[in-house]
């Protein structure tokens, strides 16, 4: 289980950046309405 947690750590920053970008885009869309 710990090994499974360690494997994706390298991909996390990219995933977080993509999710933050999409969240910010969604918030911007909501504010524009």
Phi, psi and omega per residue, in radians:
X1 nan -0.771 3.114
X2 -1.089 -0.693 3.121
X3 -1.056 -0.676 3.124
X4 -1.153 -0.576 3.126
X5 -1.263 -0.630 -3.086
X6 -1.295 -0.580 -3.086
X7 -0.970 -0.886 -3.050
X8 -1.399 -0.027 -3.086
X9 -0.954 -0.674 -3.135
X10 -1.076 -0.509 -3.083
X11 -1.559 -0.286 -3.054
X12 -0.980 -0.856 -3.097
X13 -0.982 -0.718 3.129
X14 -1.143 -0.739 -3.120
X15 -1.124 -0.789 -3.142
X16 -1.096 -0.736 -3.136
X17 -1.070 -0.753 -3.135
X18 -1.142 -0.733 -3.114
X19 -1.192 -0.708 3.112
X20 -1.098 -0.716 3.136
X21 -1.092 -0.766 -3.112
X22 -1.195 -0.656 3.113
X23 -1.128 -0.777 3.121
X24 -1.078 -0.701 3.124
X25 -1.115 -0.736 3.131
X26 -1.104 -0.748 3.134
X27 -1.105 -0.721 3.135
X28 -1.086 -0.718 3.132
X29 -1.100 -0.736 -3.123
X30 -1.109 -0.686 -3.109
X31 -1.215 -0.483 -3.101
X32 -1.351 -0.358 -3.099
X33 -1.106 nan nan
